[in-house]
Amino acid sequence: MSTNVAEKIDTAKAAEVALIGVRKNYGEVAVVHGVDLSIELGEFVVFVGPSGCGKSTLLRMIAGLEPITAGGLMINGQRMNTVPPASRGIAMVFQSYALYPHMSVYQNLAFALETARVPRAEIAARVTRAAEILQIVPLLQRKPKQLSGGQRQRVAIGRAIVREPNLFLFDEPLSNLDAELRVQMRVEIAKLHQRLGSTMIYVTHDQVEAMTMADKIVVLNAGRIEQFGPPLELYNFPVNRFVAGFIGSPKMNFLALSGSTPYRVGTQELAMPDRAGAVKEVGVRPEHIATVPDEKRVAFLSVTIELVESLGGQTLLYAVTSDGQSLTILVDGQSDVVAGDTLATYIDPAQCHAFAADGTTIR
């Protein structure tokens, strides 16, 4: 396909992206298996999943840095499979900052525009606008070695902004930052999306980043989409055990059941909706397990505390049930519970997720 197809891309600063049966093979090894996905104009979509699930490969195919083995990539209604990266109306921010060390921040921001022979006055206007959005105007004359990690990442994002793309692609851009800067920068990127209204696709292995930043999340596993939807939809209504265990921090507890309806977990009975004994396991989030005062012990689960993590505003209790199953409990505030204590807890059946033997959710 000739590159002039890309010239038909809408000049509005957002893009609609569609993946239709996209596959990626490296020789005989298939790593992405027929992905179908539709991303609407102006959405912030996060690809999340464990290492090796194909999320970065999928992003690189959208960018044009990896050829698509089969299927189609559409951007604003135009097929992009063979259109060069520079003609796709995209800008990409990588994990590494990749700034030119001998250039000032201004020169780093302006370089791609100068190479494209953009008029000098327009370059100045675009660089100033990007610097104002990212609050790096005082840094424009500094060299990269004079910047902190967070400031360097802002400059890297600024290089994408000055190109005024239809589509922003972020490939784990915060991985090199410390914990405090990661929190700060994910807030800044979310604010940037609100200001620009551009379509953004963001890759991360950190599901907390996904939950806090995304309009919609794509959960990938072994090159396939497990679930796609708004963060709270995935959190509250996971379609299977994989999504249930990946979304949420601390992660969901999974408990094997004994007996038949009503089932039993340790010393507590759980009346679960079931179809002919299909429920083989239940999942319950740490925040949905309550501690039970002595005088209200009616139906409870007795656990032994193995480790206590005090976080100040919350406390994490790592416990084991009477039948030897591990359980994580999240308690608001501070707790005087210590390792070795026996604690009465209660699992609300209404908050449980039921799974069949193959891991699918039973509603």
Summary of the structure (lengths in Angstrom):
residues: 363
radius of gyration: 24.6
end to end distance: 46.8
largest distance: 77.6
contacts: 1148
relative contact order: 0.12
helix: 30%
strand: 32%
